[in-house]
């Protein structure tokens, strides 16, 4: 870093993304929770030469067409929808908006960007430990003062709170914002979207990156009352009002129109997840009850690091959290296609035979 960087920013511990290796086609990528299936045919067909020529024009800063499509799909008003360059941007703006004076509250084993964003905006942090079984301590979150950031289902554990517990957190203190990060909700979680009409302190964050096969397009969105959405729009128009490019807006709108295709993809992922979980348990792994598109697994006789390295050497990438205290001996395994997971199980079984 340069000698000119702010002393406070020099201390930042940056977020570490999952490996995106060159020559990724040589790997079975089970490390970044991407959907293994391509976008719907109609979505792919939407990128015509005419649309590419339109890239000379700025995109619509109001994102009105896509907001309207999402509102119609989910039964909200367009004024209750916010769009961003990935859900990470939504989360960052929420930290900017609601953690300047209030502490940021989040769990000790959850999405790693929460701590980074808190440090970036200079927020105080209240870190709430998960219980011994990795479940969220709902009572502790209710009691904590500050803006709550709750991943539900949680990452990397995959565990999900029922809507009743989420509502308990939201309703516990009406003078603070609760941000519910639902990046993985489409794979078995219970959404808090229905609560935005009842509570004006709830922000529900979603993404097109996981269940909608658009991780490379960078598109996130959120639902909340009009006043919270206006807060985020104020920040967006003070930084980059053209934060979503024309092609991403187009692909997002076409994706919303192909809901049946993506629902089928989600069903396939859930089916494959449960089949893979059973196969891993038969090999001696212990796993959480994941409601996401990944599994959180540990083996009591082979270390997570050894498994990670052995799998990588054989062309399979999984996520290993080196140095993470409570996840140090766990692997987070994205659920790929049926064929990819069958190969993963075959290779894992081979590794265990060699190492046990």
C-alpha contacts under 8 A as a table, 3 or more apart, distances in Angstrom:
res1	aa1	res2	aa2	distance
1	X	5	X	7.12
1	X	10	X	7.72
2	X	5	X	5.84
5	X	9	X	6.78
5	X	10	X	6.50
6	X	9	X	5.24
6	X	10	X	6.26
7	X	10	X	5.05
7	X	11	X	6.94
8	X	11	X	5.66
8	X	12	X	7.34
9	X	12	X	5.28
9	X	120	X	7.04
12	X	116	X	7.21
12	X	119	X	6.64
12	X	120	X	7.03
13	X	116	X	6.60
14	X	116	X	6.18
15	X	112	X	6.55
15	X	113	X	5.93
15	X	116	X	6.39
18	X	31	X	6.20
18	X	32	X	5.60
18	X	319	X	6.81
19	X	31	X	7.25
19	X	32	X	7.68
20	X	24	X	6.94
21	X	24	X	5.29
23	X	26	X	5.85
23	X	27	X	7.84
24	X	27	X	5.39
24	X	28	X	7.93
24	X	29	X	7.55
25	X	28	X	7.47
26	X	315	X	6.54
27	X	315	X	4.63
27	X	316	X	5.39
27	X	317	X	6.68
28	X	315	X	6.25
28	X	316	X	4.74
28	X	317	X	6.21
28	X	340	X	6.70
29	X	32	X	7.34
29	X	316	X	6.20
29	X	317	X	5.07
29	X	318	X	6.95
29	X	334	X	7.90
29	X	336	X	7.83
30	X	33	X	6.65
30	X	34	X	7.93
30	X	316	X	7.06
30	X	317	X	5.40
30	X	318	X	4.90
30	X	319	X	7.45
30	X	333	X	5.57
30	X	334	X	4.38
30	X	335	X	6.52
30	X	336	X	6.44
31	X	317	X	5.60
31	X	318	X	4.13
31	X	319	X	4.66
31	X	332	X	7.04
31	X	333	X	6.10
31	X	334	X	5.63
32	X	318	X	7.92
32	X	319	X	7.36
32	X	334	X	6.62
33	X	210	X	6.55
33	X	293	X	6.48
33	X	294	X	6.55
33	X	333	X	7.98
33	X	334	X	4.86
33	X	335	X	7.13
34	X	209	X	6.88
34	X	210	X	5.49
34	X	213	X	6.94
34	X	215	X	6.72
34	X	334	X	7.47
35	X	38	X	7.52
35	X	209	X	7.87
35	X	210	X	5.73
35	X	211	X	6.23
35	X	212	X	7.36
35	X	213	X	5.29
35	X	336	X	7.00
36	X	213	X	7.76
36	X	335	X	7.97
36	X	336	X	5.22
36	X	337	X	5.71
37	X	213	X	6.89
37	X	265	X	7.15
37	X	337	X	7.41
38	X	213	X	6.10
39	X	43	X	6.15
39	X	44	X	6.46
39	X	212	X	7.00
39	X	213	X	5.44
39	X	214	X	7.29
39	X	255	X	7.76
40	X	43	X	5.21
40	X	44	X	6.49
40	X	255	X	7.26
40	X	258	X	6.82
40	X	261	X	6.45
40	X	262	X	7.55
41	X	44	X	5.16
41	X	45	X	6.14
42	X	45	X	5.02
42	X	46	X	6.28
42	X	254	X	7.09
42	X	258	X	7.65
43	X	46	X	5.29
43	X	47	X	7.67
43	X	251	X	5.88
43	X	254	X	5.39
43	X	255	X	5.99
43	X	258	X	7.93
44	X	47	X	6.24
44	X	251	X	7.93
45	X	48	X	6.89
46	X	250	X	7.51
46	X	251	X	7.05
46	X	254	X	7.45
47	X	51	X	6.05
47	X	52	X	6.94
47	X	247	X	7.40
47	X	251	X	7.92
48	X	51	X	5.20
48	X	52	X	6.37
49	X	52	X	5.02
49	X	53	X	6.21
50	X	53	X	5.05
50	X	54	X	6.38
51	X	54	X	5.02
51	X	55	X	6.97
51	X	247	X	7.50
52	X	55	X	5.47
52	X	247	X	7.81
53	X	56	X	6.41
54	X	57	X	5.59
54	X	246	X	7.89
55	X	58	X	7.15
55	X	246	X	6.62
55	X	247	X	7.82
58	X	242	X	7.23
58	X	245	X	7.75
58	X	246	X	7.35
59	X	63	X	7.97
59	X	242	X	6.33
59	X	244	X	7.18
59	X	245	X	5.77
59	X	246	X	4.92
60	X	63	X	5.34
60	X	64	X	7.48
60	X	242	X	7.27
60	X	246	X	7.62
61	X	241	X	5.46
61	X	242	X	5.25
61	X	243	X	7.71
61	X	244	X	7.94
63	X	66	X	5.82
63	X	67	X	6.12
63	X	83	X	7.42
63	X	249	X	7.31
64	X	67	X	5.08
64	X	68	X	6.00
64	X	78	X	7.71
65	X	68	X	5.17
65	X	69	X	6.24
65	X	253	X	7.30
66	X	69	X	4.96
66	X	70	X	6.17
66	X	249	X	6.59
66	X	250	X	7.94
66	X	252	X	6.77
66	X	253	X	5.17
67	X	70	X	5.24
67	X	71	X	6.06
67	X	78	X	5.34
67	X	81	X	6.01
67	X	82	X	7.30
67	X	83	X	7.43
68	X	71	X	5.04
68	X	72	X	6.14
68	X	77	X	7.66
68	X	78	X	5.19
69	X	72	X	5.20
69	X	73	X	6.23
69	X	253	X	6.54
69	X	256	X	6.71
70	X	73	X	5.05
70	X	74	X	6.08
70	X	78	X	7.61
70	X	81	X	7.59
70	X	256	X	6.84
71	X	74	X	5.35
71	X	75	X	5.53
71	X	76	X	4.66
71	X	77	X	5.36
71	X	78	X	5.21
71	X	80	X	7.79
71	X	81	X	6.91
72	X	75	X	5.33
72	X	76	X	6.67
72	X	77	X	7.71
73	X	256	X	7.39
76	X	80	X	6.48
76	X	81	X	7.79
77	X	80	X	5.28
77	X	81	X	7.14
78	X	81	X	5.36
79	X	82	X	7.86
79	X	226	X	5.75
79	X	229	X	7.33
80	X	223	X	5.50
80	X	224	X	5.32
80	X	225	X	5.47
80	X	226	X	5.13
80	X	229	X	6.24
81	X	221	X	6.95
81	X	222	X	5.71
81	X	223	X	4.86
81	X	224	X	6.83
81	X	229	X	6.82
82	X	221	X	5.31
82	X	222	X	5.02
82	X	223	X	6.43
82	X	229	X	6.09
82	X	232	X	7.59
82	X	233	X	7.55
83	X	90	X	7.77
83	X	219	X	7.32
83	X	220	X	5.85
83	X	221	X	4.33
83	X	222	X	6.59
84	X	87	X	6.61
84	X	89	X	6.00
84	X	90	X	6.05
84	X	219	X	5.98
84	X	220	X	5.06
84	X	221	X	5.88
84	X	243	X	6.63
84	X	244	X	6.52
85	X	88	X	7.61
85	X	89	X	5.86
85	X	90	X	7.85
85	X	218	X	5.23
85	X	219	X	4.94
85	X	220	X	5.90
85	X	243	X	6.03
85	X	244	X	5.69
86	X	89	X	5.68
86	X	90	X	7.14
86	X	207	X	6.45
86	X	208	X	7.71
86	X	209	X	7.64
86	X	218	X	4.49
86	X	219	X	4.12
86	X	220	X	3.95
86	X	221	X	7.45
87	X	90	X	4.98
87	X	91	X	6.29
87	X	183	X	7.88
87	X	205	X	6.69
87	X	206	X	6.26
87	X	207	X	5.39
87	X	219	X	6.78
87	X	220	X	4.06
87	X	221	X	6.26
88	X	91	X	5.05
88	X	92	X	6.08
88	X	113	X	7.98
88	X	220	X	7.54
89	X	92	X	5.01
89	X	93	X	6.12
89	X	220	X	7.63
90	X	93	X	5.27
90	X	94	X	6.21
90	X	205	X	7.16
90	X	220	X	7.03
90	X	221	X	7.06
90	X	222	X	7.27
90	X	232	X	7.87
91	X	94	X	4.98
91	X	95	X	6.33
91	X	205	X	7.70
92	X	95	X	5.12
92	X	96	X	6.30
92	X	117	X	6.10
93	X	96	X	4.88
93	X	97	X	5.99
93	X	232	X	6.37
93	X	235	X	6.94
93	X	236	X	7.94
94	X	97	X	5.00
94	X	98	X	5.83
94	X	99	X	7.62
94	X	179	X	7.92
94	X	232	X	7.12
95	X	98	X	5.44
95	X	99	X	5.06
95	X	100	X	7.51
95	X	104	X	7.65
95	X	117	X	6.61
95	X	118	X	6.65
95	X	121	X	6.99
96	X	99	X	5.99
96	X	100	X	6.41
96	X	121	X	6.27
97	X	100	X	6.92
97	X	231	X	7.02
97	X	232	X	7.24
97	X	235	X	7.77
98	X	101	X	7.29
98	X	102	X	6.68
98	X	147	X	6.55
98	X	177	X	7.19
99	X	102	X	4.80
99	X	103	X	5.75
99	X	104	X	5.87
99	X	118	X	7.53
99	X	121	X	7.56
99	X	123	X	5.69
99	X	124	X	7.93
99	X	146	X	7.75
99	X	147	X	6.56
100	X	103	X	7.72
100	X	121	X	6.97
100	X	122	X	7.19
100	X	123	X	5.90
101	X	123	X	7.40
102	X	123	X	7.28
102	X	124	X	7.37
102	X	145	X	7.84
102	X	146	X	5.02
102	X	147	X	6.39
103	X	123	X	5.79
103	X	124	X	4.59
103	X	125	X	5.30
103	X	126	X	6.52
103	X	145	X	7.15
103	X	146	X	4.63
103	X	147	X	6.21
104	X	118	X	6.48
104	X	123	X	6.42
104	X	124	X	6.19
104	X	125	X	4.91
104	X	126	X	6.08
104	X	146	X	5.66
104	X	147	X	5.05
104	X	148	X	6.19
104	X	149	X	7.31
105	X	125	X	6.01
105	X	126	X	4.73
105	X	127	X	5.90
105	X	128	X	7.20
105	X	141	X	7.66
105	X	144	X	7.25
105	X	145	X	7.60
105	X	146	X	5.94
105	X	147	X	5.70
105	X	148	X	4.60
105	X	149	X	6.07
106	X	110	X	7.70
106	X	114	X	7.30
106	X	125	X	7.93
106	X	126	X	6.64
106	X	127	X	5.32
106	X	128	X	5.99
106	X	148	X	5.99
106	X	149	X	5.21
106	X	150	X	6.36
107	X	110	X	5.87
107	X	127	X	5.37
107	X	128	X	4.54
107	X	129	X	5.54
107	X	130	X	6.28
107	X	136	X	7.50
107	X	150	X	7.57
108	X	127	X	5.54
108	X	128	X	5.72
108	X	129	X	4.92
108	X	130	X	6.45
109	X	112	X	7.95
109	X	129	X	7.33
109	X	130	X	6.84
109	X	155	X	7.68
109	X	156	X	7.45
109	X	326	X	7.07
109	X	327	X	7.69
110	X	151	X	6.97
110	X	154	X	6.15
110	X	155	X	5.12
110	X	156	X	6.20
110	X	157	X	7.75
111	X	114	X	6.20
111	X	151	X	7.09
111	X	154	X	7.51
111	X	155	X	5.56
111	X	156	X	7.09
112	X	115	X	6.07
112	X	116	X	6.95
113	X	116	X	4.93
113	X	117	X	5.97
114	X	117	X	5.28
114	X	118	X	6.16
114	X	149	X	7.51
115	X	118	X	5.07
115	X	119	X	6.25
115	X	125	X	7.81
116	X	119	X	5.22
116	X	120	X	6.06
117	X	120	X	4.86
117	X	121	X	6.25
118	X	121	X	5.51
118	X	122	X	6.05
118	X	123	X	5.00
118	X	124	X	7.09
118	X	125	X	6.90
119	X	122	X	4.93
119	X	123	X	6.04
119	X	124	X	7.89
120	X	123	X	7.72
126	X	144	X	7.64
126	X	146	X	7.94
128	X	137	X	7.55
128	X	140	X	6.86
128	X	141	X	7.04
129	X	136	X	7.87
129	X	137	X	7.31
130	X	133	X	7.69
130	X	134	X	5.22
130	X	135	X	5.67
130	X	136	X	5.07
130	X	137	X	5.81
131	X	134	X	5.11
131	X	135	X	5.38
131	X	136	X	6.30
131	X	137	X	6.10
132	X	135	X	7.40
134	X	157	X	6.98
134	X	159	X	7.79
135	X	159	X	6.66
136	X	161	X	7.58
137	X	140	X	5.44
137	X	141	X	6.51
138	X	141	X	5.19
138	X	142	X	6.18
138	X	165	X	6.80
138	X	168	X	7.98
138	X	169	X	6.84
139	X	142	X	5.06
139	X	143	X	6.24
139	X	169	X	7.99
140	X	143	X	5.11
140	X	144	X	6.13
141	X	144	X	5.21
141	X	148	X	7.44
141	X	169	X	6.53
142	X	168	X	7.28
142	X	169	X	4.99
142	X	170	X	7.90
142	X	172	X	5.53
142	X	173	X	7.37
143	X	172	X	7.71
145	X	176	X	7.89
146	X	176	X	6.23
146	X	177	X	7.78
147	X	176	X	5.67
147	X	177	X	5.14
147	X	178	X	5.84
147	X	179	X	7.56
148	X	176	X	7.88
148	X	177	X	6.54
148	X	178	X	4.68
148	X	179	X	5.93
149	X	178	X	6.19
149	X	179	X	4.83
149	X	180	X	6.10
149	X	181	X	7.17
150	X	154	X	7.55
150	X	178	X	7.57
150	X	179	X	6.15
150	X	180	X	4.89
150	X	181	X	5.89
151	X	154	X	4.58
151	X	155	X	6.76
151	X	180	X	5.86
151	X	181	X	4.48
151	X	182	X	6.21
151	X	183	X	7.70
152	X	155	X	7.97
152	X	159	X	7.45
152	X	160	X	5.31
152	X	161	X	6.46
152	X	180	X	6.60
152	X	181	X	5.99
152	X	182	X	5.46
152	X	183	X	7.76
152	X	184	X	7.29
152	X	185	X	6.80
152	X	189	X	7.04
153	X	158	X	5.43
153	X	159	X	5.33
153	X	160	X	4.13
153	X	161	X	6.96
153	X	182	X	6.67
153	X	183	X	7.78
153	X	184	X	5.96
153	X	185	X	6.11
153	X	189	X	5.96
153	X	290	X	7.97
153	X	291	X	6.30
153	X	292	X	6.35
154	X	157	X	5.75
154	X	158	X	5.06
154	X	159	X	5.50
154	X	160	X	6.20
155	X	158	X	5.48
155	X	159	X	7.79
156	X	296	X	6.56
156	X	332	X	6.44
157	X	288	X	6.63
157	X	290	X	6.77
157	X	295	X	7.54
157	X	296	X	5.51
157	X	332	X	7.99
158	X	288	X	7.06
158	X	289	X	6.89
158	X	290	X	4.07
158	X	291	X	5.37
158	X	292	X	5.22
158	X	294	X	6.98
158	X	295	X	6.83
158	X	296	X	6.85
159	X	288	X	6.93
159	X	289	X	6.05
159	X	290	X	5.14
159	X	291	X	5.96
159	X	292	X	7.73
160	X	189	X	5.91
160	X	190	X	7.73
160	X	290	X	7.56
160	X	291	X	6.29
161	X	165	X	6.18
161	X	166	X	6.66
161	X	189	X	7.67
161	X	190	X	7.62
162	X	165	X	5.60
162	X	166	X	6.65
162	X	189	X	7.73
162	X	190	X	6.14
163	X	166	X	5.03
163	X	167	X	6.08
163	X	190	X	5.95
163	X	191	X	6.90
163	X	192	X	6.28
164	X	167	X	5.15
164	X	168	X	6.23
165	X	168	X	4.94
165	X	169	X	6.47
166	X	169	X	5.23
166	X	170	X	6.32
166	X	192	X	7.19
167	X	170	X	4.98
167	X	171	X	5.89
167	X	192	X	7.75
167	X	195	X	7.51
168	X	171	X	5.27
168	X	172	X	5.85
169	X	172	X	5.24
169	X	173	X	7.64
169	X	178	X	7.74
170	X	173	X	6.73
170	X	174	X	7.21
170	X	177	X	7.79
170	X	178	X	5.94
170	X	199	X	7.57
170	X	201	X	7.21
170	X	202	X	6.68
171	X	174	X	5.99
171	X	199	X	7.57
173	X	176	X	6.15
174	X	177	X	7.65
174	X	201	X	6.52
175	X	201	X	7.45
176	X	201	X	6.40
177	X	201	X	4.59
177	X	202	X	5.90
177	X	203	X	7.34
178	X	201	X	6.16
178	X	202	X	5.08
178	X	203	X	6.27
179	X	202	X	6.06
179	X	203	X	4.75
179	X	204	X	5.98
179	X	205	X	7.20
180	X	192	X	7.56
180	X	202	X	7.50
180	X	203	X	6.20
180	X	204	X	4.92
180	X	205	X	6.11
181	X	204	X	6.16
181	X	205	X	4.82
181	X	206	X	6.54
182	X	185	X	5.03
182	X	191	X	7.20
182	X	204	X	6.86
182	X	205	X	5.64
182	X	206	X	5.21
182	X	207	X	7.78
183	X	186	X	7.93
183	X	205	X	7.13
183	X	206	X	5.12
183	X	207	X	5.56
183	X	210	X	6.94
184	X	187	X	6.01
184	X	188	X	7.94
184	X	189	X	7.24
184	X	210	X	6.91
184	X	211	X	7.59
184	X	291	X	7.69
184	X	292	X	5.17
184	X	293	X	6.83
185	X	188	X	5.98
185	X	189	X	4.40
185	X	190	X	6.46
185	X	191	X	6.38
185	X	291	X	7.61
185	X	292	X	6.86
186	X	189	X	6.37
186	X	211	X	6.60
186	X	266	X	6.97
186	X	292	X	7.68
187	X	211	X	7.79
187	X	266	X	6.11
187	X	267	X	7.75
187	X	269	X	7.56
187	X	270	X	6.28
187	X	291	X	5.81
187	X	292	X	5.06
187	X	293	X	6.08
188	X	270	X	7.70
188	X	291	X	4.72
188	X	292	X	6.47
189	X	291	X	5.81
189	X	292	X	7.43
191	X	194	X	7.42
192	X	195	X	5.57
192	X	196	X	7.54
192	X	204	X	6.85
193	X	196	X	5.85
193	X	204	X	6.42
193	X	223	X	7.03
194	X	197	X	6.70
194	X	198	X	7.95
195	X	198	X	5.18
195	X	199	X	6.12
195	X	202	X	7.62
196	X	199	X	5.28
196	X	200	X	6.53
196	X	202	X	6.04
196	X	203	X	7.47
196	X	223	X	7.30
196	X	224	X	5.45
196	X	225	X	6.11
197	X	200	X	7.38
197	X	225	X	6.92
199	X	202	X	5.99
199	X	225	X	7.90
200	X	224	X	7.28
200	X	225	X	5.67
200	X	227	X	7.90
200	X	228	X	7.62
201	X	225	X	7.99
201	X	228	X	7.70
202	X	224	X	6.11
202	X	225	X	7.74
203	X	222	X	6.78
203	X	223	X	5.97
203	X	224	X	4.92
203	X	225	X	7.97
203	X	228	X	7.42
204	X	222	X	5.37
204	X	223	X	5.13
204	X	224	X	6.42
205	X	220	X	7.61
205	X	221	X	6.01
205	X	222	X	4.29
205	X	223	X	6.61
206	X	220	X	5.90
206	X	221	X	5.27
206	X	222	X	5.72
207	X	210	X	6.81
207	X	219	X	6.24
207	X	220	X	4.22
207	X	221	X	5.99
208	X	211	X	6.42
208	X	212	X	4.86
208	X	213	X	6.72
208	X	214	X	5.46
208	X	215	X	6.68
208	X	218	X	7.50
208	X	219	X	5.62
208	X	220	X	5.97
208	X	252	X	7.81
209	X	212	X	5.95
209	X	213	X	5.74
209	X	214	X	4.67
209	X	215	X	3.75
209	X	216	X	7.40
209	X	217	X	7.87
209	X	218	X	6.92
209	X	219	X	7.00
209	X	220	X	7.75
210	X	213	X	5.99
210	X	214	X	7.19
210	X	215	X	6.64
210	X	293	X	7.99
211	X	262	X	6.90
211	X	265	X	7.64
211	X	266	X	6.48
212	X	255	X	7.21
212	X	262	X	6.34
214	X	217	X	5.17
214	X	218	X	6.70
214	X	219	X	7.31
215	X	218	X	5.69
215	X	219	X	7.63
217	X	248	X	5.79
218	X	248	X	7.38
219	X	244	X	7.51
219	X	248	X	6.97
219	X	252	X	7.51
223	X	229	X	7.55
224	X	227	X	7.92
224	X	228	X	6.07
224	X	229	X	6.12
225	X	228	X	5.66
225	X	229	X	6.44
226	X	229	X	5.09
226	X	230	X	6.07
227	X	230	X	5.04
227	X	231	X	6.44
228	X	231	X	5.04
228	X	232	X	6.64
229	X	232	X	5.27
229	X	233	X	6.22
230	X	233	X	4.97
230	X	234	X	6.06
231	X	234	X	5.20
231	X	235	X	6.67
232	X	235	X	5.23
232	X	236	X	6.19
233	X	236	X	4.87
233	X	237	X	6.00
234	X	237	X	5.38
234	X	238	X	6.23
235	X	238	X	4.98
235	X	239	X	6.35
236	X	239	X	5.22
236	X	240	X	5.61
236	X	241	X	5.67
236	X	243	X	7.90
237	X	240	X	5.74
237	X	241	X	4.64
238	X	241	X	7.39
240	X	243	X	5.42
242	X	245	X	6.93
244	X	248	X	6.50
244	X	249	X	6.63
245	X	248	X	5.48
245	X	249	X	6.37
246	X	249	X	5.21
246	X	250	X	6.19
247	X	250	X	5.02
247	X	251	X	6.04
248	X	251	X	5.08
248	X	252	X	5.90
249	X	252	X	5.09
249	X	253	X	6.26
250	X	253	X	5.31
250	X	254	X	6.31
251	X	254	X	5.10
251	X	255	X	5.97
252	X	255	X	5.02
252	X	256	X	6.38
253	X	256	X	5.27
253	X	257	X	6.66
254	X	257	X	5.14
254	X	258	X	6.64
255	X	258	X	5.17
255	X	259	X	6.92
256	X	259	X	5.75
258	X	261	X	5.61
258	X	262	X	6.80
259	X	262	X	5.30
259	X	263	X	6.10
260	X	263	X	5.09
260	X	264	X	6.32
261	X	264	X	5.30
261	X	265	X	6.52
262	X	265	X	4.87
262	X	266	X	6.20
263	X	266	X	5.07
263	X	267	X	6.25
264	X	267	X	5.09
264	X	268	X	6.29
265	X	268	X	5.12
265	X	269	X	6.28
266	X	269	X	5.08
266	X	270	X	6.26
267	X	270	X	5.21
267	X	271	X	6.18
268	X	271	X	5.15
268	X	272	X	6.09
269	X	272	X	5.10
269	X	273	X	5.93
269	X	293	X	6.63
269	X	335	X	6.52
269	X	336	X	7.33
269	X	337	X	7.37
270	X	273	X	4.97
270	X	274	X	6.32
270	X	293	X	7.14
271	X	274	X	5.44
271	X	275	X	6.35
272	X	275	X	5.08
272	X	276	X	6.01
272	X	335	X	7.07
272	X	336	X	7.95
272	X	337	X	7.40
272	X	338	X	6.04
272	X	341	X	7.68
273	X	276	X	5.17
273	X	277	X	6.05
273	X	293	X	7.13
273	X	294	X	7.20
273	X	295	X	7.39
273	X	335	X	5.97
274	X	277	X	5.00
274	X	278	X	6.31
275	X	278	X	5.31
275	X	279	X	6.38
276	X	279	X	5.02
276	X	280	X	6.15
276	X	341	X	6.79
276	X	342	X	7.90
276	X	345	X	7.53
277	X	280	X	5.16
277	X	281	X	6.15
277	X	287	X	7.37
277	X	295	X	7.36
278	X	281	X	5.12
278	X	282	X	6.25
279	X	282	X	5.13
279	X	283	X	6.55
279	X	345	X	7.16
280	X	283	X	5.00
280	X	284	X	6.58
280	X	285	X	5.45
280	X	286	X	7.87
280	X	345	X	7.31
281	X	284	X	5.14
281	X	285	X	4.76
281	X	286	X	6.18
281	X	287	X	7.48
282	X	285	X	7.26
283	X	349	X	7.04
284	X	299	X	6.31
284	X	300	X	7.70
285	X	297	X	6.28
285	X	298	X	5.50
285	X	299	X	4.57
285	X	300	X	7.26
286	X	297	X	5.68
286	X	298	X	5.40
286	X	299	X	6.28
287	X	290	X	7.95
287	X	295	X	7.02
287	X	296	X	5.64
287	X	297	X	4.54
287	X	298	X	6.61
288	X	295	X	7.37
288	X	296	X	6.02
288	X	297	X	7.07
290	X	293	X	7.88
290	X	294	X	7.05
290	X	295	X	6.01
290	X	296	X	7.23
292	X	295	X	7.55
293	X	334	X	6.05
293	X	335	X	5.50
294	X	332	X	6.48
294	X	333	X	5.22
294	X	334	X	4.05
294	X	335	X	5.10
295	X	331	X	7.89
295	X	332	X	5.58
295	X	333	X	5.02
295	X	334	X	6.41
295	X	335	X	7.28
296	X	330	X	6.46
296	X	331	X	5.80
296	X	332	X	4.67
296	X	333	X	6.47
297	X	330	X	5.32
297	X	331	X	5.35
297	X	332	X	6.52
297	X	333	X	7.65
298	X	303	X	7.84
298	X	304	X	6.69
298	X	329	X	6.13
298	X	330	X	4.63
298	X	331	X	6.42
299	X	302	X	5.64
299	X	303	X	6.75
299	X	304	X	7.31
299	X	329	X	7.95
299	X	330	X	7.83
300	X	303	X	7.34
301	X	356	X	7.39
302	X	306	X	6.80
302	X	307	X	6.92
302	X	352	X	7.68
302	X	355	X	7.36
302	X	356	X	7.55
303	X	306	X	5.29
303	X	307	X	6.34
303	X	329	X	6.03
304	X	307	X	5.13
304	X	308	X	5.97
304	X	320	X	6.97
304	X	328	X	7.28
304	X	329	X	4.77
304	X	330	X	5.48
304	X	331	X	5.99
305	X	308	X	5.05
305	X	309	X	6.16
305	X	320	X	6.79
305	X	322	X	7.71
305	X	329	X	7.20
306	X	309	X	5.26
306	X	310	X	6.06
307	X	310	X	5.11
307	X	311	X	5.98
307	X	348	X	7.93
307	X	351	X	7.56
308	X	311	X	5.26
308	X	312	X	6.11
308	X	317	X	7.41
308	X	318	X	6.47
308	X	319	X	7.53
308	X	320	X	6.42
308	X	331	X	7.48
309	X	312	X	5.09
309	X	313	X	6.14
310	X	313	X	5.16
310	X	314	X	6.51
310	X	351	X	6.98
311	X	314	X	5.13
311	X	315	X	6.41
311	X	316	X	5.09
311	X	317	X	6.58
311	X	318	X	7.74
311	X	347	X	7.35
311	X	348	X	7.20
311	X	351	X	7.88
312	X	315	X	5.02
312	X	316	X	4.87
312	X	317	X	5.28
312	X	318	X	7.72
313	X	316	X	7.39
314	X	347	X	7.76
316	X	344	X	7.16
318	X	331	X	6.79
318	X	332	X	6.33
318	X	333	X	5.32
318	X	334	X	7.10
319	X	331	X	5.73
319	X	332	X	5.06
319	X	333	X	6.40
320	X	328	X	7.56
320	X	330	X	6.98
320	X	331	X	5.23
320	X	332	X	6.70
321	X	324	X	5.52
321	X	327	X	6.32
321	X	328	X	5.76
321	X	330	X	7.54
321	X	331	X	7.37
322	X	328	X	5.92
323	X	328	X	6.04
324	X	327	X	5.35
324	X	328	X	4.98
325	X	328	X	5.43
326	X	329	X	7.73
327	X	330	X	5.17
327	X	331	X	7.76
335	X	341	X	6.98
336	X	339	X	7.90
336	X	340	X	5.68
336	X	341	X	5.94
337	X	340	X	5.10
337	X	341	X	6.20
338	X	341	X	5.28
338	X	342	X	6.13
339	X	342	X	5.15
339	X	343	X	6.33
340	X	343	X	5.20
340	X	344	X	6.16
341	X	344	X	4.78
341	X	345	X	6.13
342	X	345	X	5.22
342	X	346	X	6.20
343	X	346	X	4.98
343	X	347	X	6.12
344	X	347	X	5.27
344	X	348	X	6.00
345	X	348	X	5.02
345	X	349	X	6.02
346	X	349	X	5.29
346	X	350	X	6.38
347	X	350	X	5.02
347	X	351	X	6.23
348	X	351	X	5.04
348	X	352	X	6.20
349	X	352	X	5.21
349	X	353	X	6.30
350	X	353	X	5.21
350	X	354	X	6.43
351	X	354	X	5.13
351	X	355	X	6.20
352	X	355	X	5.10
352	X	356	X	5.69
353	X	356	X	5.62
